[in-house]
Amino acid sequence: MKKVIGIFVALALAGCATDGSISSPPSLATIIADVQNLTRLACSVVPTANAVAQIVAVGDPALATAAAIANVICTAVGPTPASLKRSSNLHRVPAPVEIDGVTVTFQ
């Protein structure tokens, strides 16, 4: 669990500028890629790009970052089976889950 939280915190802080300048928000493509990478690492699932784009389009402030979206997806699908924890290349394809009115499917 500490690994999952650490991944989410690291990505959330990745957009922070350290030189005092204001950084621009990430593109939709970047958010999609970040969510897919985070969920693959944290809970062994890869949501479709379309599902992630739909969640972003809803505009829920609680899901404003890739880390927040990945966290809610991982919570919805449940823990990673022990058989998948041994390999970082494997992922599972769970049943679709509902998040903020969006049906999230997996690849």
N, CA, C and O of each residue as an XYZ file, in Angstrom:
428
protein
N       0.821     -1.191      0.000
C       0.000      0.000      0.000
C       0.866      1.256      0.000
O       0.515      2.251     -0.634
N       2.001      1.216      0.710
C       2.885      2.382      0.735
C       3.424      2.672     -0.657
O       3.604      3.832     -1.029
N       3.686      1.607     -1.438
C       4.172      1.782     -2.800
C       3.137      2.511     -3.647
O       3.477      3.409     -4.417
N       1.875      2.122     -3.504
C       0.795      2.742     -4.270
C       0.684      4.219     -3.920
O       0.609      5.064     -4.812
N       0.675      4.531     -2.642
C       0.564      5.924     -2.210
C       1.770      6.722     -2.697
O       1.624      7.860     -3.144
N       2.953      6.132     -2.612
C       4.164      6.813     -3.070
C       4.115      7.134     -4.548
O       4.533      8.213     -4.968
N       3.604      6.199     -5.345
C       3.482      6.435     -6.790
C       2.529      7.585     -7.054
O       2.812      8.452     -7.880
N       1.385      7.598     -6.346
C       0.406      8.655     -6.557
C       0.955     10.020     -6.146
O       0.740     11.009     -6.846
N       1.653     10.080     -5.031
C       2.229     11.345     -4.559
C       3.304     11.830     -5.520
O       3.366     13.018     -5.837
N       4.147     10.922     -5.981
C       5.217     11.316     -6.902
C       4.650     11.906     -8.179
O       5.150     12.922     -8.664
N       3.612     11.285     -8.733
C       3.044     11.811     -9.961
C       2.325     13.130     -9.711
O       2.393     14.039    -10.539
N       1.649     13.242     -8.595
C       0.937     14.477     -8.288
C       1.903     15.651     -8.182
O       1.577     16.769     -8.579
N       3.089     15.391     -7.644
C       4.083     16.455     -7.481
C       4.903     16.697     -8.744
O       5.609     17.701     -8.842
N       4.816     15.795     -9.701
C       5.629     15.911    -10.908
C       5.337     17.183    -11.688
O       6.214     17.694    -12.384
N       4.134     17.695    -11.585
C       3.785     18.903    -12.315
C       4.169     20.182    -11.605
O       4.007     21.266    -12.166
N       4.669     20.088    -10.395
C       5.038     21.283     -9.626
C       6.378     21.828    -10.108
O       7.349     21.085    -10.257
N       6.415     23.100    -10.342
C       7.664     23.745    -10.743
C       8.442     24.105     -9.486
O       7.856     24.530     -8.490
N       9.757     23.936     -9.529
C      10.575     24.239     -8.353
C      11.274     25.580     -8.464
O      11.935     26.013     -7.520
N      11.138     26.244     -9.601
C      11.830     27.522     -9.782
C      10.906     28.728     -9.597
O      11.272     29.853     -9.936
N       9.714     28.488     -9.062
C       8.789     29.582     -8.823
C       7.887     29.900    -10.007
O       6.947     30.683     -9.872
N       8.155     29.310    -11.154
C       7.310     29.575    -12.312
C       6.049     28.719    -12.229
O       5.987     27.751    -11.472
N       5.078     29.083    -12.995
C       3.824     28.328    -13.050
C       3.888     27.412    -14.253
O       4.110     27.858    -15.379
N       3.691     26.133    -14.007
C       3.733     25.183    -15.118
C       2.337     25.043    -15.718
O       1.333     25.211    -15.025
N       2.284     24.739    -16.995
C       0.994     24.569    -17.649
C       0.438     23.198    -17.316
O       1.193     22.270    -17.031
N      -0.888     23.068    -17.352
C      -1.488     21.768    -17.038
C      -1.105     20.730    -18.095
O      -0.844     21.075    -19.247
N      -1.073     19.468    -17.696
C      -0.706     18.422    -18.655
C      -1.775     18.259    -19.733
O      -2.948     18.562    -19.511
N      -1.362     17.785    -20.882
C      -2.311     17.541    -21.971
C      -3.147     16.314    -21.644
O      -2.790     15.528    -20.766
N      -4.256     16.150    -22.347
C      -5.112     14.984    -22.151
C      -4.339     13.703    -22.433
O      -4.491     12.715    -21.715
N      -3.515     13.714    -23.469
C      -2.721     12.531    -23.809
C      -1.770     12.172    -22.677
O      -1.569     10.992    -22.388
N      -1.183     13.176    -22.035
C      -0.284     12.938    -20.914
C      -1.041     12.362    -19.727
O      -0.570     11.426    -19.082
N      -2.212     12.918    -19.438
C      -3.021     12.410    -18.325
C      -3.404     10.956    -18.574
O      -3.299     10.125    -17.672
N      -3.845     10.644    -19.781
C      -4.228      9.266    -20.116
C      -3.052      8.323    -19.921
O      -3.190      7.276    -19.288
N      -1.900      8.688    -20.460
C      -0.709      7.836    -20.326
C      -0.306      7.667    -18.864
O       0.056      6.571    -18.438
N      -0.370      8.754    -18.099
C      -0.009      8.687    -16.676
C      -0.977      7.783    -15.908
O      -0.546      6.970    -15.090
N      -2.275      7.920    -16.165
C      -3.265      7.072    -15.483
C      -3.024      5.610    -15.833
O      -3.032      4.749    -14.953
N      -2.808      5.329    -17.112
C      -2.582      3.941    -17.521
C      -1.314      3.375    -16.891
O      -1.310      2.220    -16.465
N      -0.250      4.149    -16.824
C       0.991      3.683    -16.198
C       0.827      3.475    -14.697
O       1.283      2.474    -14.145
N       0.174      4.428    -14.046
C      -0.028      4.316    -12.600
C      -0.890      3.117    -12.233
O      -0.567      2.376    -11.304
N      -1.980      2.927    -12.957
C      -2.867      1.805    -12.615
C      -2.194      0.468    -12.923
O      -2.391     -0.505    -12.196
N      -1.411      0.414    -13.985
C      -0.691     -0.828    -14.297
C       0.285     -1.158    -13.176
O       0.383     -2.311    -12.757
N       1.003     -0.159    -12.691
C       1.975     -0.375    -11.621
C       1.309     -0.639    -10.266
O       1.751     -1.502     -9.508
N       0.261      0.099     -9.975
C      -0.340      0.037     -8.637
C      -1.322     -1.114     -8.449
O      -1.377     -1.702     -7.369
N      -2.093     -1.444     -9.475
C      -3.126     -2.473     -9.268
C      -3.284     -3.408    -10.463
O      -4.284     -4.120    -10.564
N      -2.314     -3.412    -11.360
C      -2.244     -4.362    -12.480
C      -3.435     -4.307    -13.433
O      -3.865     -5.340    -13.947
N      -3.966     -3.116    -13.672
C      -5.017     -2.935    -14.675
C      -4.620     -1.785    -15.596
O      -3.846     -0.908    -15.211
N      -5.155     -1.795    -16.811
C      -4.906     -0.713    -17.759
C      -6.260     -0.272    -18.321
O      -6.835     -0.962    -19.162
N      -6.771      0.871    -17.860
C      -8.039      1.358    -18.390
C      -7.867      1.836    -19.832
O      -6.779      2.253    -20.229
N      -8.933      1.772    -20.599
C      -8.848      2.243    -21.980
C      -8.662      3.761    -21.978
O      -9.080      4.456    -21.052
N      -8.030      4.248    -23.030
C      -7.812      5.698    -23.169
C      -9.143      6.436    -23.208
O      -9.270      7.520    -22.639
N     -10.137      5.853    -23.877
C     -11.448      6.473    -23.982
C     -12.094      6.632    -22.605
O     -12.696      7.666    -22.316
N     -11.971      5.618    -21.764
C     -12.558      5.691    -20.423
C     -11.910      6.802    -19.605
O     -12.601      7.565    -18.931
N     -10.585      6.892    -19.663
C      -9.879      7.938    -18.916
C     -10.281      9.319    -19.448
O     -10.510     10.239    -18.663
N     -10.367      9.468    -20.755
C     -10.772     10.753    -21.353
C     -12.177     11.147    -20.907
O     -12.443     12.323    -20.657
N     -13.069     10.178    -20.806
C     -14.435     10.469    -20.358
C     -14.461     10.916    -18.900
O     -15.228     11.809    -18.537
N     -13.627     10.301    -18.064
C     -13.556     10.715    -16.654
C     -13.049     12.153    -16.564
O     -13.590     12.953    -15.800
N     -12.024     12.484    -17.330
C     -11.493     13.852    -17.345
C     -12.577     14.831    -17.812
O     -12.718     15.920    -17.256
N     -13.335     14.438    -18.830
C     -14.367     15.315    -19.396
C     -15.490     15.618    -18.408
O     -16.134     16.662    -18.510
N     -15.730     14.730    -17.462
C     -16.767     14.979    -16.454
C     -16.428     16.234    -15.660
O     -17.320     16.991    -15.276
N     -15.138     16.454    -15.414
C     -14.706     17.677    -14.733
C     -14.843     17.652    -13.222
O     -14.890     18.712    -12.598
N     -14.907     16.483    -12.618
C     -15.008     16.376    -11.164
C     -13.706     16.878    -10.538
O     -12.641     16.331    -10.825
N     -13.768     17.917     -9.684
C     -12.547     18.453     -9.073
C     -11.783     17.416     -8.243
O     -10.567     17.525     -8.085
N     -12.482     16.424     -7.718
C     -11.821     15.384     -6.933
C     -10.986     14.459     -7.815
O     -10.138     13.716     -7.320
N     -11.233     14.512     -9.127
C     -10.497     13.674    -10.073
C      -9.748     14.553    -11.075
O      -9.789     14.312    -12.281
N      -9.071     15.562    -10.564
C      -8.404     16.540    -11.415
C      -6.978     16.152    -11.795
O      -6.365     16.808    -12.638
N      -6.447     15.107    -11.191
C      -5.079     14.696    -11.515
C      -5.062     13.231    -11.934
O      -5.975     12.467    -11.621
N      -4.016     12.861    -12.639
C      -3.854     11.463    -13.040
C      -3.787     10.567    -11.806
O      -4.336      9.465    -11.807
N      -3.123     11.032    -10.764
C      -3.001     10.246     -9.540
C      -4.360      9.988     -8.898
O      -4.633      8.880     -8.438
N      -5.208     11.008     -8.867
C      -6.542     10.846     -8.275
C      -7.388      9.870     -9.082
O      -8.092      9.035     -8.515
N      -7.318      9.976    -10.405
C      -8.076      9.069    -11.265
C      -7.572      7.637    -11.087
O      -8.369      6.709    -10.953
N      -6.262      7.460    -11.087
C      -5.689      6.126    -10.911
C      -6.074      5.547     -9.551
O      -6.380      4.360     -9.444
N      -6.059      6.368     -8.533
C      -6.410      5.911     -7.195
C      -7.849      5.402     -7.148
O      -8.103      4.339     -6.582
N      -8.776      6.127     -7.722
C     -10.176      5.715     -7.672
C     -10.406      4.454     -8.522
O     -11.229      3.610     -8.168
N      -9.686      4.329     -9.628
C      -9.798      3.114    -10.445
C      -9.266      1.914     -9.665
O      -9.910      0.866     -9.636
N      -8.113      2.050     -9.041
C      -7.541      0.943     -8.271
C      -8.434      0.561     -7.097
O      -8.572     -0.620     -6.779
N      -9.029      1.536     -6.465
C      -9.952      1.253     -5.372
C     -11.162      0.479     -5.880
O     -11.635     -0.444     -5.217
N     -11.661      0.852     -7.048
C     -12.851      0.202     -7.606
C     -12.596     -1.240     -8.031
O     -13.476     -2.088     -7.877
N     -11.424     -1.533     -8.558
C     -11.156     -2.899     -9.042
C     -10.628     -3.814     -7.953
O     -10.639     -5.033     -8.124
N     -10.173     -3.271     -6.853
C      -9.694     -4.102     -5.756
C      -8.217     -4.431     -5.884
O      -7.552     -4.025     -6.837
N      -7.716     -5.177     -4.903
C      -6.277     -5.464     -4.849
C      -5.799     -6.367     -5.985
O      -6.568     -7.122     -6.580
N      -4.518     -6.262     -6.257
C      -3.879     -7.092     -7.276
C      -3.758     -8.523     -6.770
O      -3.298     -8.740     -5.649
N      -4.163     -9.505     -7.578
C      -3.969    -10.902     -7.169
C      -2.484    -11.207     -6.975
O      -1.633    -10.656     -7.673
N      -2.187    -12.079     -6.031
C      -0.797    -12.424     -5.715
C      -0.034    -12.928     -6.936
O       1.163    -12.674     -7.063
N      -0.708    -13.635     -7.828
C      -0.033    -14.188     -9.007
C       0.499    -13.099     -9.936
O       1.457    -13.333    -10.674
N      -0.107    -11.914     -9.910
C       0.352    -10.825    -10.774
C       1.391     -9.942    -10.097
O       2.087     -9.182    -10.771
N       1.505    -10.029     -8.804
C       2.458     -9.177     -8.084
C       3.903     -9.528     -8.408
O       4.804     -8.716     -8.196
N       4.128    -10.725     -8.915
C       5.498    -11.173     -9.193
C       6.049    -10.621    -10.503
O       7.263    -10.649    -10.710
N       5.203    -10.126    -11.384
C       5.674     -9.664    -12.687
C       5.108     -8.288    -12.999
O       3.897     -8.079    -12.923
N       5.972     -7.360    -13.345
C       5.514     -6.009    -13.657
C       4.940     -5.910    -15.067
O       4.321     -4.903    -15.410
N       5.136     -6.940    -15.887
C       4.644     -6.898    -17.266
C       3.222     -7.423    -17.420
O       2.575     -7.166    -18.435
N       2.733     -8.147    -16.437
C       1.399     -8.719    -16.531
C       0.356     -7.749    -15.999
O       0.634     -6.958    -15.098
N      -0.819     -7.814    -16.548
C      -1.935     -7.066    -15.989
C      -3.208     -7.870    -16.192
O      -3.254     -8.793    -17.005
N      -4.225     -7.511    -15.452
C      -5.498     -8.225    -15.514
C      -6.530     -7.377    -16.233
O      -6.364     -6.168    -16.398
N      -7.594     -8.033    -16.656
C      -8.692     -7.319    -17.311
C      -9.960     -7.609    -16.503
O     -10.680     -8.567    -16.782
N     -10.222     -6.761    -15.491
C     -11.403     -6.990    -14.656
C     -12.686     -6.561    -15.368
O     -12.651     -5.965    -16.444
N     -13.792     -6.873    -14.751
C     -15.083     -6.425    -15.267
C     -15.114     -4.892    -15.227
O     -14.440     -4.279    -14.399
N     -15.887     -4.281    -16.113
C     -15.997     -2.820    -16.090
C     -16.474     -2.309    -14.727
O     -17.226     -2.984    -14.025
N     -16.025     -1.116    -14.373
C     -16.452     -0.463    -13.130
C     -17.016      0.907    -13.464
O     -16.685      1.486    -14.499
N     -17.859      1.421    -12.594
C     -18.491      2.728    -12.786
C     -17.784      3.759    -11.915
O     -17.668      3.581    -10.703
N     -17.309      4.847    -12.542
C     -16.648      5.923    -11.828
C     -17.196      7.246    -12.336
O     -17.059      7.579    -13.512
N     -17.818      7.992    -11.435
C     -18.364      9.310    -11.775
C     -19.303      9.249    -12.977
O     -19.308     10.158    -13.807
N     -20.090      8.190    -13.074
C     -21.043      8.048    -14.164
C     -20.435      7.521    -15.454
O     -21.132      7.414    -16.463
N     -19.157      7.193    -15.440
C     -18.464      6.686    -16.614
C     -18.175      5.195    -16.399
O     -17.636      4.800    -15.365
N     -18.541      4.379    -17.386
C     -18.202      2.963    -17.327
C     -16.768      2.796    -17.807
O     -16.452      3.062    -18.966
N     -15.909      2.353    -16.902
C     -14.500      2.195    -17.203
C     -14.250      0.742    -17.642
O     -14.507     -0.201    -16.895
N     -13.751      0.594    -18.857
C     -13.385     -0.718    -19.361
C     -11.868     -0.807    -19.413
O     -11.166      0.201    -19.338
N     -11.383     -2.030    -19.542
C      -9.946     -2.258    -19.447
C      -9.421     -2.992    -20.673
O     -10.155     -3.721    -21.341
N      -8.143     -2.787    -20.957
C      -7.512     -3.460    -22.102
C      -6.507     -4.487    -21.645
O      -5.881     -5.149    -22.473
